[in-house]
Amino acid sequence: MNFELTPQQKQIQLKVRDFCTRELAPRAQQNDLKETFAWEAVEGLKKHGLLGIPFPKEYGGQNLDMVSYCLILEEIGRVDSSVALTVESHNSLCSSHIFIAGNEEQKKKYIPRLAKGEVLGAWALTEPGAGSDASGIKTRAVQENGHWVINGSKTFTTQGSVAGVYVIFAHTSDAMNSQSISAFVAEKGTPGLQVGKVEKKMGLHASDTAQLHLTNMKLPKENLLGKPGRAFVDAMKILDAGRVGISGISIGMARGALEEGVKWVKERKKKFKIGDSPGLTSAQKFLADLATEIDAARFLMLRAAVLCDQGKPYSKEASMSKLFSGELVMKATTQAIDLFGEYGATLDCAVQRYFRDSKLYQIGEGSSQIQELIISRHLLSE
Ligand SMILES: Cc1cc2nc3c(=O)[nH]c(=O)nc-3n(C[C@H](O)[C@H](O)[C@H](O)COP(=O)(O)OP(=O)(O)OC[C@H]3O[C@@H](n4cnc5c(N)ncnc54)[C@H](O)[C@@H]3O)c2cc1C
């Protein structure tokens, strides 16, 4: 067993850390308060190739492995979890779906534009009545005169109002079950594709989340991604990888909370001599426990990422990683606010932003309860 990152993994980690410190961190708090999509951050992401992380160079990507991808998301999550969600949903969900399910022509048409950041990607599965149980979607696609005609509504689509390319799920037969779900690729401006309400969320203020309305949206036959009825299986595969990436962001946020906590305690120590008493203070306990649990979460994430890179099954490990890191970041940010006291309740404190964002990370790409369900199903079938 080797706990060392490769020189290439270390190099990308340091490069992204530097980009985050110089370009993302100074704007993160302000973007959150303004509640606007972080377009200027997208320019930096493009410049550093962070919108095409896992895709081969011939498609305009960086060809990086899953371990590097997770390390990158940890670095971005540490300073700005809204921007991290843009990177994750664009790479892991929209672009990966086209890359995994698309034919060569579709990959050549869409992946280079997505990887270079000419357009942002969105992945529209969830509907008002179907989230955890995604097979319950109601959107329907029917064939008419050599086209697909799609009707339905999507909710909570990340990049919903700012994307140029959408992957959209719909049933393509009357069975209306998981085996009748297909995926389509659609471009912004397609007649019948209308952006609805842009959600005002408790957190992730600089990430765009919108409803989509599909009214007789007409797509050419060749916009079907993969085989009809195959998209649910593809989506589950995509979510496995997505969940490991989400763990990276949660770990980054917990690390951000820890670093803020260390700074705070050091300053208070100068004034009040805390940490000098022979007994363990609650601040010391918080810092020690959090540092230990962050390392545990990172090991779970790296195990899942390594299995993915080795082409081995990692669905259970991905869920364990998301469950643990999601619960950790919620606990870490809650306790960090306790540590800061009244300062923690002000909008000046960075950790209150992480605290609000954490809750959304616990829900997105499968809530903690759904991760528990997946893990227990694996255990009971082994
Ligand atoms: C920040 C964010 C970004 C998102 N981005 C996207 C996106 O880009 N594309 C997209 O398609 N979707 C997106 N989503 C939607 C997300 O995938 C769903 O919110 C998630 O799957 C949960 O579905 P739901 O909100 O409908 O909750 P529900 O499924 O209604 O669940 C409500 C509660 O019931 C619990 N529950 C449900 N079923 C069970 C069960 N069987 N056993 C035990 N408990 C259960 C859940 O854990 C949850 O606590 C995003 C969500 C968030 C928060």
The ligand as a Gaussian input file, in Angstrom:
#p B3LYP/6-31G(d) Opt

LIG

0 1
 C      -27.240000      21.865000      -4.666000
 C      -28.002000      20.885000      -5.474000
 C      -27.705000      20.717000      -6.813000
 C      -28.440000      19.812000      -7.586000
 N      -28.149000      19.695000      -8.921000
 C      -28.854000      18.836000      -9.689000
 C      -28.586000      18.719000     -11.083000
 O      -27.701000      19.379000     -11.621000
 N      -29.353000      17.860000     -11.816000
 C      -30.343000      17.110000     -11.266000
 O      -30.969000      16.334000     -11.978000
 N      -30.630000      17.204000      -9.924000
 C      -29.918000      18.055000      -9.132000
 N      -30.203000      18.177000      -7.789000
 C      -31.313000      17.442000      -7.227000
 C      -30.874000      16.329000      -6.280000
 O      -30.308000      15.283000      -6.982000
 C      -32.092000      15.925000      -5.445000
 O      -32.404000      17.036000      -4.604000
 C      -31.825000      14.704000      -4.586000
 O      -31.707000      13.563000      -5.373000
 C      -32.936000      14.495000      -3.547000
 O      -34.173000      14.494000      -4.163000
 P      -35.367000      15.414000      -3.618000
 O      -34.798000      16.773000      -3.355000
 O      -36.491000      15.305000      -4.581000
 O      -35.769000      14.790000      -2.244000
 P      -36.762000      13.550000      -1.992000
 O      -36.390000      12.411000      -2.871000
 O      -38.149000      14.039000      -2.024000
 O      -36.362000      13.190000      -0.515000
 C      -36.796000      13.957000       0.613000
 C      -36.248000      13.296000       1.879000
 O      -36.686000      11.954000       1.968000
 C      -35.568000      11.085000       2.096000
 N      -35.825000       9.857000       1.354000
 C      -36.276000       9.754000       0.088000
 N      -36.380000       8.437000      -0.263000
 C      -35.983000       7.730000       0.801000
 C      -35.842000       6.329000       1.051000
 N      -36.148000       5.419000       0.151000
 N      -35.374000       5.952000       2.268000
 C      -35.048000       6.850000       3.212000
 N      -35.161000       8.199000       3.028000
 C      -35.614000       8.635000       1.840000
 C      -34.397000      11.835000       1.521000
 O      -33.183000      11.417000       2.089000
 C      -34.715000      13.267000       1.915000
 O      -34.288000      13.483000       3.230000
 C      -29.483000      19.053000      -6.995000
 C      -29.760000      19.222000      -5.630000
 C      -29.031000      20.110000      -4.874000
 C      -29.360000      20.267000      -3.425000

